[in-house]
Amino acid sequence: MILEPLTEPSWLGGVVAATSVLALIYGTHLLSNVKKYALLPPGPPARWFWQNALPAANIPNAIEALVSEYGPVISFRQGSQVTIVIGRVQAAWEIMEKEGGALVDRPRSVAAGEILSRGYRIILEHSGERFRRLRRAVHTHLQPKAAEMYQDIQTENARSVILDILDDPKNHQLHARRYAASVILRITYGKSTPTLVNDQEVVRINKVTRNFQSVVTPGAYLVERIPLLRYFPGYTKDLDRWHNEELQLFREQVDRVKSDVATNAAGPSFIKTLLENSDTHQLAPDEMAYLGGALFGAGSDTTAAAITILIMAATCHPEAQTRVQEEIDMVVGRERLPSFEDEDSLPQLKAFSHEALRWRPITPIGFAHRATRDIIWRGQCIPEGATVFGNHWAITRDPDVFPDPETFDPQRWLTKDGAFRGDLRTFTYGFGRRVCPGQHVANRSIYINFALLLWSFRLAQNSAVPIDTSAFSVGVMAHAAPFEVIFTPRTEEKVLRGMLGKAAA
């Protein structure tokens, strides 16, 4: 059979037909996107692809100003990429929680996720089987019942903080970091550390934590917008070096636990449990190493930041501090130290803690989520593929939920009868299925440290060096600049030291 060549009209007709089909498909896709863009939440004008999607400076306050201008949900367009920011409580509940199944995923993270972490960090892991595997391993050992096992460790170290402050009140922020490092090292690796100064492992872990936070800050690296830059000679030099440093450190920690297990010298720990249940969790060696490293980095940093914020809030708001101390004295008395058994009887203390972390959120910007399908909210469209932030700073300044939001008022968290309200939320630990799995351990650390601090000391400002309550580092985590506090023991110092020593013994 001999095929006849196409005549020119037939050839042209085929091209026209194919072009028409492609045009129809592309046109339909384009029309769909145009409709989505028309339904986007309001926001500032679109930016070129090489510009930051979010404001480049003072992101939390800039977002809050834009939310006040445009509404509870705002959109940013950067080339073809859409970023959605949610800045009010009801919108956060309706989108981040109720539609949480569509927001489990994370957007692509070239610098922090692919280059620095090589895809191992759970906080940046995409949704899917691997994320579920990692999540199950963490939840099994940090759920509320499991978290109760660590209360003795937390109490012991919180009492040490009081002694540290008695010896060296100027470095109270350092003492908070030592507490957090010691507790999370015990929980993660079965190891404690007496100080931050002479424990090189803690120094190294704090360094890799700071590196990660600097890289994951929105807009920190141009490679997020131009991925081909990663292949430019020398561009990833620092990120590669930081990856090697953190991987070596995380592997060393797991190897030490393995060695202790082999010699029956290992105490209970997260990594020991993972090793003993390796068949159940099915984690590769570096997955386990990074899971332990992520637990330490996130747990120590958030806890230390929270304790520091509580100290700042108590020092700057003496009337609220007095109200909590009156409650502690009534419930606990002065003959013994506060314990975890007192927690449910101290609603003023709980209200103060919640208000402090609303007043100065630990993670003011929030972490990025990715929409895996279109989400329609009140006639507006959050399109599939959009990056979505729940902005904690703006959410905690929702005037409809927290009237006069810049005023520090713990009483807003209590009913008229003095009971703690269960209907107020600020999403301190994140949203939906991405909520921080270590929140139960963190909340217990916050409680026992604050209870012991206010039982032990009256906190006051030095009038010669007033505290700047807006002096925080700009980044994913809120770190307060150094500030001075006058700690006056509420019990004779000799008696206080004796009680702490007796309790520790």
KAURMO-V971727 format. One record per backbone hydrogen bond with DSSP energy under -1.0 kcal/mol. NH is the residue of the N-H (numbers start at 1). CO is the residue of the C=O. If there is no record, write none. Layout:
BEGIN
nh->(NH/NH)
co->(CO/CO)
END
This chain:
BEGIN
nh->(11/12/13/14/15/16/17/18/19/20/21/22/23/24/25/26/27/28/29/30/31/32/33/34/35/36/37/38/39/40/47/51/62/63/64/65/66/67/68/69/70/71/74/75/76/78/79/81/83/84/85/86/87/92/93/94/95/96/97/98/100/102/103/114/115/116/117/119/120/124/132/133/134/135/136/137/138/139/140/143/147/148/149/150/151/154/155/156/157/158/159/160/161/162/163/164/165/166/167/168/172/175/176/177/178/179/180/181/182/183/184/185/186/187/188/189/190/191/203/204/205/206/207/208/209/210/211/212/213/214/215/216/220/224/225/226/229/230/231/232/235/237/240/241/242/243/244/245/246/247/248/249/250/251/252/253/254/255/256/257/258/259/260/261/262/263/264/265/270/271/273/274/275/276/277/278/281/282/288/289/290/291/292/293/294/295/296/297/298/299/300/301/302/303/304/305/306/307/308/309/310/311/312/313/314/315/316/317/321/322/323/324/325/326/327/328/329/330/331/332/333/342/343/345/346/350/351/352/353/354/355/356/357/358/359/360/369/370/371/372/375/377/380/381/382/385/386/387/388/389/391/393/395/396/397/398/402/407/412/413/414/415/418/421/430/434/435/436/439/442/443/444/445/446/447/448/449/450/451/452/453/454/455/456/457/458/460/465/471/472/473/478/481/486/488/490/496/497/498/499/500/501/502/503/504/505)
co->(7/8/9/10/11/12/13/14/15/16/17/18/19/20/21/22/23/24/25/26/27/28/29/30/31/32/33/34/35/37/77/48/58/59/60/61/62/63/64/65/66/67/85/42/83/81/47/78/76/387/74/389/72/88/89/90/91/92/92/93/97/99/100/109/110/111/112/113/117/121/128/129/130/131/132/133/134/135/136/139/143/144/146/147/148/150/151/152/153/154/155/156/157/158/159/160/161/162/163/164/169/171/172/173/174/175/176/177/178/179/180/181/182/183/184/185/186/185/199/200/201/202/203/204/205/206/207/208/209/210/211/212/217/221/222/222/226/227/228/229/232/234/236/237/238/239/240/241/242/243/244/245/246/247/248/249/250/251/252/253/254/255/256/257/258/259/261/260/187/188/269/270/271/272/273/275/277/278/284/285/286/287/288/289/290/291/292/293/294/295/296/297/298/299/300/301/302/303/304/305/306/307/308/309/310/311/312/313/317/318/319/320/321/322/323/324/325/326/327/328/328/339/340/342/343/346/347/348/349/350/351/352/353/354/355/356/388/105/386/102/382/380/377/39/375/371/383/82/369/84/86/364/391/392/394/395/398/404/409/410/411/419/415/413/427/431/432/429/436/438/439/440/441/442/443/444/445/446/447/448/449/450/451/452/453/488/486/462/468/470/479/362/471/460/458/456/492/493/494/495/496/497/498/499/500/501)
END
